[in-house]
Amino acid sequence: MQPIHTDKAPAAIGPYSQAIVSGKLVFTSGQIPLDPSTGLLVPGGIEEQARQAISNLAFVLEEAGSSLNRVVKTTCFLKSMGDFAAFNQVYAGFFASCPARSCVEVAALPKGALVEIEATAEIG
């Protein structure tokens, strides 16, 4: 197993790695919409937060030798299912390959985020 770290995405806010490479797969930790340069949530609603969370995810995958195009499964956590349609519009713009996905509503996310996304992707 190989831990992954990039300064292009927010640092872990707990005792975990941004991602772990195991064999030909990379398993990312959940990415929330933090601006990597400030450590603060990006301003705006679900669209802006979804874009930032996915951008953070892309940087972690890139550091691991993968990309959004190689994602096989995502798990998406939303603060409100009322944001589901707007989230899907942003998500579709990044994931043309339509990986498998779970999307659930949760009571709360770190730092008050509206969305968190984790992924499993192939390397290569």
MMTF fields as JSON, N, C-alpha, C and O atoms, coordinates in Angstrom:
{
  "mmtfVersion": "1.0.0",
  "mmtfProducer": "UNKNOWN",
  "numBonds": 495,
  "numAtoms": 496,
  "numGroups": 124,
  "numChains": 1,
  "numModels": 1,
  "chainsPerModel": [1],
  "groupsPerChain": [124],
  "chainIdList": ["A"],
  "bondAtomList": [4, 2, 8, 6, 12, 10, 16, 14, 20, 18, 24, 22, 28, 26, 32, 30, 36, 34, 40, 38, 44, 42, 48, 46, 52, 50, 56, 54, 60, 58, 64, 62, 68, 66, 72, 70, 76, 74, 80, 78, 84, 82, 88, 86, 92, 90, 96, 94, 100, 98, 104, 102, 108, 106, 112, 110, 116, 114, 120, 118, 124, 122, 128, 126, 132, 130, 136, 134, 140, 138, 144, 142, 148, 146, 152, 150, 156, 154, 160, 158, 164, 162, 168, 166, 172, 170, 176, 174, 180, 178, 184, 182, 188, 186, 192, 190, 196, 194, 200, 198, 204, 202, 208, 206, 212, 210, 216, 214, 220, 218, 224, 222, 228, 226, 232, 230, 236, 234, 240, 238, 244, 242, 248, 246, 252, 250, 256, 254, 260, 258, 264, 262, 268, 266, 272, 270, 276, 274, 280, 278, 284, 282, 288, 286, 292, 290, 296, 294, 300, 298, 304, 302, 308, 306, 312, 310, 316, 314, 320, 318, 324, 322, 328, 326, 332, 330, 336, 334, 340, 338, 344, 342, 348, 346, 352, 350, 356, 354, 360, 358, 364, 362, 368, 366, 372, 370, 376, 374, 380, 378, 384, 382, 388, 386, 392, 390, 396, 394, 400, 398, 404, 402, 408, 406, 412, 410, 416, 414, 420, 418, 424, 422, 428, 426, 432, 430, 436, 434, 440, 438, 444, 442, 448, 446, 452, 450, 456, 454, 460, 458, 464, 462, 468, 466, 472, 470, 476, 474, 480, 478, 484, 482, 488, 486, 492, 490],
  "bondOrderList": [1, 1, 1, 1, 1, 1, 1, 1, 1, 1, 1, 1, 1, 1, 1, 1, 1, 1, 1, 1, 1, 1, 1, 1, 1, 1, 1, 1, 1, 1, 1, 1, 1, 1, 1, 1, 1, 1, 1, 1, 1, 1, 1, 1, 1, 1, 1, 1, 1, 1, 1, 1, 1, 1, 1, 1, 1, 1, 1, 1, 1, 1, 1, 1, 1, 1, 1, 1, 1, 1, 1, 1, 1, 1, 1, 1, 1, 1, 1, 1, 1, 1, 1, 1, 1, 1, 1, 1, 1, 1, 1, 1, 1, 1, 1, 1, 1, 1, 1, 1, 1, 1, 1, 1, 1, 1, 1, 1, 1, 1, 1, 1, 1, 1, 1, 1, 1, 1, 1, 1, 1, 1, 1],
  "groupList": [{"groupName": "MET", "atomNameList": ["N", "CA", "C", "O"], "elementList": ["N", "C", "C", "O"], "formalChargeList": [0, 0, 0, 0], "bondAtomList": [1, 0, 2, 1, 3, 2], "bondOrderList": [1, 1, 2], "singleLetterCode": "M", "chemCompType": "L-PEPTIDE LINKING"}, {"groupName": "GLN", "atomNameList": ["N", "CA", "C", "O"], "elementList": ["N", "C", "C", "O"], "formalChargeList": [0, 0, 0, 0], "bondAtomList": [1, 0, 2, 1, 3, 2], "bondOrderList": [1, 1, 2], "singleLetterCode": "Q", "chemCompType": "L-PEPTIDE LINKING"}, {"groupName": "PRO", "atomNameList": ["N", "CA", "C", "O"], "elementList": ["N", "C", "C", "O"], "formalChargeList": [0, 0, 0, 0], "bondAtomList": [1, 0, 2, 1, 3, 2], "bondOrderList": [1, 1, 2], "singleLetterCode": "P", "chemCompType": "L-PEPTIDE LINKING"}, {"groupName": "ILE", "atomNameList": ["N", "CA", "C", "O"], "elementList": ["N", "C", "C", "O"], "formalChargeList": [0, 0, 0, 0], "bondAtomList": [1, 0, 2, 1, 3, 2], "bondOrderList": [1, 1, 2], "singleLetterCode": "I", "chemCompType": "L-PEPTIDE LINKING"}, {"groupName": "HIS", "atomNameList": ["N", "CA", "C", "O"], "elementList": ["N", "C", "C", "O"], "formalChargeList": [0, 0, 0, 0], "bondAtomList": [1, 0, 2, 1, 3, 2], "bondOrderList": [1, 1, 2], "singleLetterCode": "H", "chemCompType": "L-PEPTIDE LINKING"}, {"groupName": "THR", "atomNameList": ["N", "CA", "C", "O"], "elementList": ["N", "C", "C", "O"], "formalChargeList": [0, 0, 0, 0], "bondAtomList": [1, 0, 2, 1, 3, 2], "bondOrderList": [1, 1, 2], "singleLetterCode": "T", "chemCompType": "L-PEPTIDE LINKING"}, {"groupName": "ASP", "atomNameList": ["N", "CA", "C", "O"], "elementList": ["N", "C", "C", "O"], "formalChargeList": [0, 0, 0, 0], "bondAtomList": [1, 0, 2, 1, 3, 2], "bondOrderList": [1, 1, 2], "singleLetterCode": "D", "chemCompType": "L-PEPTIDE LINKING"}, {"groupName": "LYS", "atomNameList": ["N", "CA", "C", "O"], "elementList": ["N", "C", "C", "O"], "formalChargeList": [0, 0, 0, 0], "bondAtomList": [1, 0, 2, 1, 3, 2], "bondOrderList": [1, 1, 2], "singleLetterCode": "K", "chemCompType": "L-PEPTIDE LINKING"}, {"groupName": "ALA", "atomNameList": ["N", "CA", "C", "O"], "elementList": ["N", "C", "C", "O"], "formalChargeList": [0, 0, 0, 0], "bondAtomList": [1, 0, 2, 1, 3, 2], "bondOrderList": [1, 1, 2], "singleLetterCode": "A", "chemCompType": "L-PEPTIDE LINKING"}, {"groupName": "GLY", "atomNameList": ["N", "CA", "C", "O"], "elementList": ["N", "C", "C", "O"], "formalChargeList": [0, 0, 0, 0], "bondAtomList": [1, 0, 2, 1, 3, 2], "bondOrderList": [1, 1, 2], "singleLetterCode": "G", "chemCompType": "PEPTIDE LINKING"}, {"groupName": "TYR", "atomNameList": ["N", "CA", "C", "O"], "elementList": ["N", "C", "C", "O"], "formalChargeList": [0, 0, 0, 0], "bondAtomList": [1, 0, 2, 1, 3, 2], "bondOrderList": [1, 1, 2], "singleLetterCode": "Y", "chemCompType": "L-PEPTIDE LINKING"}, {"groupName": "SER", "atomNameList": ["N", "CA", "C", "O"], "elementList": ["N", "C", "C", "O"], "formalChargeList": [0, 0, 0, 0], "bondAtomList": [1, 0, 2, 1, 3, 2], "bondOrderList": [1, 1, 2], "singleLetterCode": "S", "chemCompType": "L-PEPTIDE LINKING"}, {"groupName": "VAL", "atomNameList": ["N", "CA", "C", "O"], "elementList": ["N", "C", "C", "O"], "formalChargeList": [0, 0, 0, 0], "bondAtomList": [1, 0, 2, 1, 3, 2], "bondOrderList": [1, 1, 2], "singleLetterCode": "V", "chemCompType": "L-PEPTIDE LINKING"}, {"groupName": "LEU", "atomNameList": ["N", "CA", "C", "O"], "elementList": ["N", "C", "C", "O"], "formalChargeList": [0, 0, 0, 0], "bondAtomList": [1, 0, 2, 1, 3, 2], "bondOrderList": [1, 1, 2], "singleLetterCode": "L", "chemCompType": "L-PEPTIDE LINKING"}, {"groupName": "PHE", "atomNameList": ["N", "CA", "C", "O"], "elementList": ["N", "C", "C", "O"], "formalChargeList": [0, 0, 0, 0], "bondAtomList": [1, 0, 2, 1, 3, 2], "bondOrderList": [1, 1, 2], "singleLetterCode": "F", "chemCompType": "L-PEPTIDE LINKING"}, {"groupName": "GLU", "atomNameList": ["N", "CA", "C", "O"], "elementList": ["N", "C", "C", "O"], "formalChargeList": [0, 0, 0, 0], "bondAtomList": [1, 0, 2, 1, 3, 2], "bondOrderList": [1, 1, 2], "singleLetterCode": "E", "chemCompType": "L-PEPTIDE LINKING"}, {"groupName": "ARG", "atomNameList": ["N", "CA", "C", "O"], "elementList": ["N", "C", "C", "O"], "formalChargeList": [0, 0, 0, 0], "bondAtomList": [1, 0, 2, 1, 3, 2], "bondOrderList": [1, 1, 2], "singleLetterCode": "R", "chemCompType": "L-PEPTIDE LINKING"}, {"groupName": "ASN", "atomNameList": ["N", "CA", "C", "O"], "elementList": ["N", "C", "C", "O"], "formalChargeList": [0, 0, 0, 0], "bondAtomList": [1, 0, 2, 1, 3, 2], "bondOrderList": [1, 1, 2], "singleLetterCode": "N", "chemCompType": "L-PEPTIDE LINKING"}, {"groupName": "CYS", "atomNameList": ["N", "CA", "C", "O"], "elementList": ["N", "C", "C", "O"], "formalChargeList": [0, 0, 0, 0], "bondAtomList": [1, 0, 2, 1, 3, 2], "bondOrderList": [1, 1, 2], "singleLetterCode": "C", "chemCompType": "L-PEPTIDE LINKING"}],
  "groupTypeList": [0, 1, 2, 3, 4, 5, 6, 7, 8, 2, 8, 8, 3, 9, 2, 10, 11, 1, 8, 3, 12, 11, 9, 7, 13, 12, 14, 5, 11, 9, 1, 3, 2, 13, 6, 2, 11, 5, 9, 13, 13, 12, 2, 9, 9, 3, 15, 15, 1, 8, 16, 1, 8, 3, 11, 17, 13, 8, 14, 12, 13, 15, 15, 8, 9, 11, 11, 13, 17, 16, 12, 12, 7, 5, 5, 18, 14, 13, 7, 11, 0, 9, 6, 14, 8, 8, 14, 17, 1, 12, 10, 8, 9, 14, 14, 8, 11, 18, 2, 8, 16, 11, 18, 12, 15, 12, 8, 8, 13, 2, 7, 9, 8, 13, 12, 15, 3, 15, 8, 5, 8, 15, 3, 9],
  "groupIdList": [1, 2, 3, 4, 5, 6, 7, 8, 9, 10, 11, 12, 13, 14, 15, 16, 17, 18, 19, 20, 21, 22, 23, 24, 25, 26, 27, 28, 29, 30, 31, 32, 33, 34, 35, 36, 37, 38, 39, 40, 41, 42, 43, 44, 45, 46, 47, 48, 49, 50, 51, 52, 53, 54, 55, 56, 57, 58, 59, 60, 61, 62, 63, 64, 65, 66, 67, 68, 69, 70, 71, 72, 73, 74, 75, 76, 77, 78, 79, 80, 81, 82, 83, 84, 85, 86, 87, 88, 89, 90, 91, 92, 93, 94, 95, 96, 97, 98, 99, 100, 101, 102, 103, 104, 105, 106, 107, 108, 109, 110, 111, 112, 113, 114, 115, 116, 117, 118, 119, 120, 121, 122, 123, 124],
  "secStructList": [7, 3, 3, 3, 7, 7, 6, 6, 1, 7, 7, 7, 1, 1, 1, 1, 7, 1, 3, 3, 3, 3, 6, 6, 3, 3, 3, 3, 7, 7, 5, 7, 7, 5, 7, 6, 6, 6, 7, 1, 5, 7, 1, 1, 1, 2, 2, 2, 2, 2, 2, 2, 2, 2, 2, 2, 2, 2, 2, 2, 2, 2, 2, 6, 6, 7, 7, 4, 4, 4, 3, 3, 3, 3, 3, 3, 3, 3, 1, 7, 4, 4, 4, 2, 2, 2, 2, 2, 2, 2, 2, 2, 2, 2, 7, 6, 6, 7, 7, 3, 3, 3, 3, 3, 3, 7, 1, 7, 7, 4, 4, 4, 7, 1, 3, 3, 3, 3, 3, 3, 3, 3, 7, 7],
  "xCoordList": [0.835, 0.0, 0.88, 1.915, 0.446, 1.203, 0.284, -0.678, 0.563, -0.234, 0.04, 1.151, -0.974, -0.872, -1.1, -1.981, -0.288, -0.461, -0.122, 0.885, -0.975, -0.691, -1.072, -2.072, -0.27, -0.581, -1.64, -2.129, -1.993, -3.018, -4.431, -5.382, -4.562, -5.846, -5.684, -4.564, -6.791, -6.684, -6.01, -6.196, -5.245, -4.616, -5.693, -6.761, -5.414, -6.34, -6.57, -5.64, -7.818, -8.127, -8.275, -8.915, -7.676, -7.699, -6.586, -5.736, -6.583, -5.53, -5.799, -6.084, -5.708, -5.928, -5.163, -4.704, -5.028, -4.349, -5.379, -6.56, -4.922, -5.814, -6.266, -7.386, -5.393, -5.713, -4.689, -3.635, -5.016, -4.112, -4.122, -5.185, -2.941, -2.821, -2.586, -1.719, -3.366, -3.212, -3.342, -4.411, -2.244, -2.258, -2.467, -1.742, -3.452, -3.739, -4.946, -5.55, -5.289, -6.423, -5.986, -5.049, -6.683, -6.505, -7.85, -8.895, -7.79, -8.966, -8.808, -7.901, -9.676, -9.537, -10.348, -11.362, -9.886, -10.698, -11.709, -11.54, -12.74, -13.751, -13.148, -12.354, -13.541, -13.086, -14.257, -15.328, -14.027, -15.037, -14.57, -13.419, -15.448, -15.13, -14.277, -14.674, -13.107, -12.178, -11.262, -10.808, -10.989, -9.976, -8.624, -8.321, -7.802, -6.523, -5.589, -4.763, -5.709, -4.79, -5.19, -4.341, -6.471, -6.924, -7.405, -7.416, -7.801, -8.371, -9.808, -10.37, -10.409, -11.79, -12.745, -12.352, -14.016, -15.033, -15.151, -15.075, -15.337, -15.558, -16.926, -17.857, -17.06, -18.367, -19.337, -18.925, -20.608, -21.63, -22.432, -22.313, -23.251, -24.144, -23.613, -22.405, -24.529, -24.161, -23.35, -22.429, -23.667, -22.931, -21.459, -20.576, -21.204, -19.819, -19.084, -17.918, -19.774, -19.139, -18.88, -17.847, -19.807, -19.597, -18.402, -17.575, -18.301, -17.163, -15.835, -14.879, -15.781, -14.529, -14.202, -13.049, -15.193, -14.947, -14.438, -13.519, -15.029, -14.597, -13.217, -12.41, -12.935, -11.596, -10.551, -9.478, -10.858, -9.941, -9.722, -8.595, -10.804, -10.718, -9.823, -9.001, -9.978, -9.176, -7.688, -6.872, -7.322, -5.909, -5.339, -4.19, -6.131, -5.665, -5.47, -4.46, -6.437, -6.319, -5.105, -4.38, -4.887, -3.733, -2.424, -1.527, -2.318, -1.103, -0.87, 0.269, -1.959, -1.864, -1.653, -1.535, -1.605, -1.426, -2.728, -2.743, -3.822, -5.131, -5.808, -5.157, -7.112, -7.862, -9.35, -9.765, -10.14, -11.596, -12.115, -13.114, -11.452, -11.881, -11.663, -12.202, -10.877, -10.572, -11.315, -11.077, -12.21, -12.997, -13.999, -14.706, -14.045, -14.995, -16.175, -17.238, -16.004, -17.082, -16.888, -15.776, -17.97, -17.945, -18.998, -19.992, -18.742, -19.754, -19.88, -18.895, -21.102, -21.366, -22.277, -23.288, -21.901, -22.655, -23.185, -22.407, -24.489, -25.112, -25.751, -26.355, -25.616, -26.275, -27.782, -28.53, -28.232, -29.671, -29.965, -29.353, -30.898, -31.327, -32.062, -32.303, -32.415, -32.978, -31.98, -32.369, -30.688, -29.627, -29.307, -28.419, -30.008, -29.672, -29.627, -28.656, -30.647, -30.692, -29.561, -28.897, -29.34, -28.265, -26.9, -26.012, -26.738, -25.493, -25.256, -24.148, -26.287, -26.159, -25.712, -24.931, -26.194, -25.788, -24.289, -23.614, -23.774, -22.335, -21.56, -20.586, -21.981, -21.307, -21.197, -20.137, -22.274, -22.294, -21.258, -20.736, -20.959, -19.966, -18.542, -17.662, -18.304, -16.968, -16.805, -15.702, -17.895, -17.825, -18.559, -19.631, -17.968, -18.571, -18.638, -19.488, -17.739, -17.698, -18.807, -18.99, -19.547, -20.656, -20.266, -20.791, -19.346, -18.964, -20.14, -21.121, -20.031, -21.023, -21.009, -19.987, -22.17, -22.239, -23.294, -24.348, -22.991, -23.979, -24.052, -23.035, -25.248, -25.419, -26.428, -27.573, -26.001, -26.85, -26.89, -25.958, -27.98, -28.099, -27.556, -27.798, -26.821, -26.249, -26.65, -27.01, -26.583, -26.981, -26.019, -26.433, -24.73, -23.726, -22.452, -22.179, -21.678, -20.387, -19.335, -19.676, -18.053, -17.001, -17.047, -17.299, -16.801, -16.704, -17.986, -17.961, -19.111, -20.383, -20.557, -21.413, -19.761, -19.852, -21.225, -21.918, -21.6, -22.851, -22.664, -23.635, -21.401, -21.119, -19.741, -18.822, -19.619, -18.338, -18.356, -19.376, -17.229, -17.156, -15.886, -14.8, -16.032, -14.877, -14.96, -16.027, -13.824, -13.8, -12.808, -11.854, -13.079, -12.134, -11.861, -12.79, -10.579, -10.223, -9.081, -8.304, -9.002, -7.884, -6.685, -6.837, -5.497, -4.278, -3.736, -3.83, -3.18, -2.586, -3.195, -2.799],
  "yCoordList": [-1.18, 0.0, 1.243, 1.295, 2.231, 3.481, 4.666, 4.886, 5.43, 6.633, 7.698, 7.8, 8.479, 9.557, 10.89, 11.02, 11.883, 13.244, 14.229, 14.084, 15.231, 16.336, 17.638, 17.708, 18.668, 19.992, 20.696, 21.763, 20.101, 20.689, 20.469, 21.103, 19.564, 19.301, 19.594, 19.611, 19.823, 20.116, 18.982, 17.807, 19.335, 18.341, 17.62, 18.175, 16.4, 15.639, 16.399, 16.978, 16.395, 17.103, 16.114, 16.405, 14.96, 13.929, 12.926, 13.153, 11.824, 10.814, 9.853, 8.675, 10.359, 9.544, 10.128, 11.269, 9.342, 9.772, 10.323, 9.981, 11.178, 11.644, 10.477, 10.468, 9.5, 8.295, 7.226, 7.501, 6.004, 4.861, 4.113, 3.826, 3.801, 2.953, 1.53, 1.275, 0.614, -0.804, -1.556, -1.583, -2.166, -2.84, -1.83, -0.84, -2.075, -1.181, -0.282, 0.257, -0.129, 0.711, 1.798, 1.616, 2.932, 3.991, 4.202, 4.298, 4.27, 4.487, 5.856, 6.055, 6.796, 8.139, 8.267, 7.594, 9.134, 9.572, 10.57, 11.098, 10.82, 11.79, 13.172, 13.617, 13.835, 15.2, 16.147, 15.978, 17.146, 18.18, 19.44, 19.516, 20.419, 21.597, 22.651, 23.811, 22.236, 23.195, 23.75, 23.02, 25.03, 25.656, 25.228, 25.529, 24.523, 24.024, 25.129, 24.886, 26.327, 27.403, 28.055, 28.611, 27.993, 28.647, 27.664, 27.989, 26.464, 25.501, 25.808, 25.188, 26.775, 27.186, 26.649, 26.401, 26.471, 26.086, 27.162, 28.353, 26.742, 27.718, 28.356, 27.688, 29.629, 30.278, 29.77, 29.296, 29.876, 29.488, 28.3, 27.861, 27.793, 26.689, 25.359, 25.167, 24.445, 23.082, 23.023, 22.212, 23.855, 23.793, 24.135, 23.414, 25.242, 25.657, 24.643, 24.33, 24.14, 23.176, 21.846, 21.216, 21.418, 20.171, 20.312, 19.403, 21.434, 21.655, 21.585, 20.968, 22.216, 22.224, 20.836, 20.409, 20.133, 18.781, 17.863, 17.075, 17.961, 17.118, 17.542, 16.689, 18.828, 19.301, 18.777, 18.338, 18.821, 18.279, 16.789, 16.3, 16.076, 14.644, 14.396, 13.48, 15.199, 15.044, 15.208, 14.457, 16.174, 16.377, 15.198, 14.81, 14.63, 13.46, 12.278, 11.578, 12.058, 10.966, 11.158, 10.204, 12.382, 12.683, 12.337, 11.747, 12.7, 12.409, 10.898, 10.441, 10.135, 8.677, 8.002, 6.778, 8.786, 8.216, 7.795, 6.909, 8.426, 8.108, 9.403, 10.439, 9.335, 10.518, 10.256, 9.132, 11.305, 11.151, 10.174, 9.493, 10.097, 9.183, 7.72, 6.838, 7.451, 6.064, 5.64, 4.56, 6.504, 6.198, 5.093, 5.151, 4.084, 2.987, 3.089, 2.53, 3.804, 3.915, 5.159, 5.457, 5.887, 7.005, 6.774, 6.078, 7.379, 7.479, 8.96, 9.632, 9.459, 10.882, 11.083, 10.399, 12.023, 12.336, 13.76, 14.694, 13.928, 15.246, 15.626, 14.788, 16.87, 17.378, 17.367, 17.198, 17.549, 17.572, 16.938, 17.298, 15.997, 15.422, 16.454, 16.229, 17.569, 18.675, 19.221, 19.884, 18.948, 19.382, 18.338, 18.557, 17.212, 16.077, 16.457, 16.127, 17.139, 17.486, 18.437, 18.24, 19.457, 20.418, 19.733, 19.99, 18.867, 18.117, 17.254, 17.225, 16.556, 15.692, 16.462, 15.947, 17.681, 18.483, 18.762, 18.636, 19.138, 19.398, 18.097, 18.051, 17.055, 15.75, 15.237, 14.763, 15.327, 14.828, 15.54, 14.948, 16.783, 17.528, 17.051, 17.338, 16.331, 15.829, 14.338, 13.879, 13.585, 12.127, 11.626, 11.03, 11.876, 11.435, 9.916, 9.37, 9.225, 7.761, 7.109, 5.893, 7.893, 7.404, 6.207, 5.112, 6.398, 5.294, 4.872, 5.604, 3.69, 3.278, 4.311, 4.946, 4.471, 5.521, 5.209, 4.647, 5.579, 5.649, 7.11, 7.803, 7.587, 8.978, 8.976, 8.557, 9.441, 9.413, 10.766, 11.563, 11.009, 12.195, 11.866, 10.786, 12.813, 12.631, 13.802, 14.876, 13.578, 14.609, 15.792, 16.941, 15.499, 16.567, 16.085, 14.886, 17.048, 16.774, 17.662, 18.687, 17.277, 18.08, 19.54, 19.836, 20.423, 21.872, 22.482, 23.602, 21.762, 22.288, 22.191, 22.871, 21.358, 21.198, 20.674, 20.023, 20.968, 20.469, 19.147, 18.439, 18.806, 17.611, 17.05, 17.793, 15.729, 15.042, 13.903, 13.233, 13.672, 12.638, 11.819, 12.371, 10.491, 9.592, 8.743, 8.606, 8.167, 7.401, 6.245, 6.252, 5.267, 4.184, 4.246, 4.322, 4.215, 4.363, 3.424, 2.996, 3.12, 2.344, 3.269, 4.47, 2.69, 3.441, 3.033, 1.871, 3.986, 3.682, 4.483, 4.339],
  "zCoordList": [0.0, 0.0, 0.0, 0.664, -0.753, -0.861, -0.575, -1.31, 0.477, 0.737, -0.32, -0.84, -0.629, -1.623, -0.927, -0.078, -1.302, -0.803, -1.913, -2.606, -2.069, -2.98, -2.301, -1.587, -2.528, -2.009, -2.864, -2.492, -4.007, -4.884, -4.349, -4.806, -3.375, -2.724, -1.237, -0.727, -0.541, 0.886, 1.657, 1.339, 2.646, 3.51, 4.303, 4.562, 4.682, 5.519, 6.819, 7.381, 7.295, 8.542, 9.705, 10.715, 9.535, 10.56, 10.297, 9.435, 11.027, 10.874, 9.715, 9.929, 8.51, 7.309, 6.138, 6.192, 5.076, 3.847, 2.869, 2.936, 1.962, 0.902, 0.036, -0.475, -0.123, -0.892, -0.57, 0.004, -0.95, -0.819, -2.144, -2.694, -2.651, -3.835, -3.355, -2.519, -3.894, -3.602, -4.912, -5.522, -5.342, -6.639, -7.753, -7.843, -8.597, -9.722, -9.457, -10.384, -8.165, -7.795, -6.823, -6.046, -6.882, -5.906, -5.217, -5.861, -3.889, -3.055, -2.406, -1.599, -2.747, -2.186, -0.91, -0.724, -0.048, 1.081, 0.533, -0.566, 1.292, 0.859, 0.713, 1.542, -0.351, -0.603, -0.396, -0.978, 0.446, 0.644, -0.086, -0.516, -0.225, -1.048, -0.346, -0.231, 0.117, 0.703, -0.361, -1.241, -0.285, -1.128, -0.557, 0.598, -1.359, -0.831, -0.333, 0.548, -0.88, -0.479, 0.843, 1.539, 1.194, 2.421, 3.488, 4.675, 3.065, 4.001, 4.37, 5.273, 3.663, 3.949, 2.886, 1.746, 3.285, 2.306, 1.244, 1.547, -0.01, -1.072, -0.874, -0.426, -1.198, -1.061, -2.127, -3.186, -1.831, -2.794, -2.308, -1.164, -3.212, -2.9, -3.381, -3.52, -3.632, -3.994, -5.289, -5.392, -6.273, -7.54, -7.342, -7.806, -6.647, -6.415, -5.539, -5.779, -4.532, -3.641, -4.343, -4.115, -5.192, -5.94, -6.879, -6.964, -7.581, -8.493, -7.733, -8.203, -6.567, -5.806, -5.272, -5.329, -4.759, -4.24, -5.349, -5.128, -6.534, -7.651, -8.143, -8.512, -8.156, -8.538, -7.562, -7.975, -6.272, -5.261, -5.505, -5.441, -5.785, -6.069, -7.286, -7.273, -8.323, -9.542, -9.248, -9.783, -8.41, -8.068, -7.286, -7.497, -6.39, -5.636, -6.585, -6.51, -7.475, -8.447, -9.351, -9.636, -9.795, -10.654, -9.944, -10.545, -8.681, -7.91, -7.805, -7.705, -7.829, -7.727, -9.084, -9.15, -10.17, -11.502, -12.151, -13.006, -11.752, -12.312, -12.759, -12.894, -12.984, -13.397, -13.206, -12.923, -13.365, -13.28, -14.33, -14.098, -15.475, -16.544, -16.194, -16.861, -15.151, -14.765, -13.49, -12.949, -13.026, -11.832, -12.157, -13.163, -11.281, -11.47, -10.509, -10.78, -9.376, -8.389, -7.554, -7.118, -7.33, -6.392, -5.316, -5.518, -4.182, -3.143, -2.841, -2.533, -2.933, -2.768, -1.562, -1.404, -0.729, 0.474, 0.337, 0.144, 0.433, 0.323, 1.653, 2.322, 2.023, 3.224, 3.041, 4.004, 1.786, 1.505, 0.153, -0.853, 0.128, -1.15, -1.993, -3.179, -1.397, -2.168, -3.176, -4.138, -2.964, -3.88, -4.944, -5.769, -4.942, -5.811, -7.292, -7.974, -7.804, -9.23, -9.605, -10.623, -8.8, -9.089, -8.992, -9.805, -8.002, -7.87, -9.108, -9.642, -9.561, -10.739, -11.972, -12.772, -12.135, -13.307, -13.282, -14.304, -12.129, -12.006, -12.181, -12.932, -11.503, -11.534, -12.968, -13.376, -13.727, -15.114, -15.984, -16.929, -15.682, -16.443, -16.224, -17.036, -15.145, -14.825, -15.112, -15.408, -15.027, -15.134, -16.369, -16.269, -17.542, -18.803, -18.887, -19.591, -18.168, -18.225, -17.401, -17.472, -16.624, -15.79, -14.933, -15.133, -13.973, -13.097, -12.213, -12.08, -11.615, -10.629, -9.5, -9.241, -8.824, -7.806, -6.761, -7.06, -5.549, -4.474, -4.077, -4.069, -3.747, -3.319, -2.175, -2.347, -1.023, 0.157, 0.852, 0.747, 1.56, 2.395, 3.78, 4.32, 4.34, 5.667, 6.57, 6.089, 7.867, 8.824, 8.832, 8.988, 8.662, 8.691, 8.013, 7.941, 7.517, 6.895, 7.561, 8.152, 7.469, 8.1, 7.639, 6.471, 8.573, 8.336, 7.776, 7.267, 7.861, 7.374, 5.874, 5.308, 5.216, 3.758, 3.348, 4.13, 2.113, 1.544, 0.819, 0.553, 0.493, -0.299, 0.054, 0.402, -0.042, 0.084, -0.915, -1.073, -1.598, -2.629, -2.445, -2.273, -2.483, -2.498, -3.748, -4.346, -4.145, -5.392, -5.312, -4.534, -6.146, -6.426, -7.921, -8.726, -8.292, -9.706, -10.07, -9.217, -11.354, -11.883, -12.068, -12.291, -11.971, -12.214, -13.58, -13.978, -14.277, -15.572, -16.677, -17.833]
}
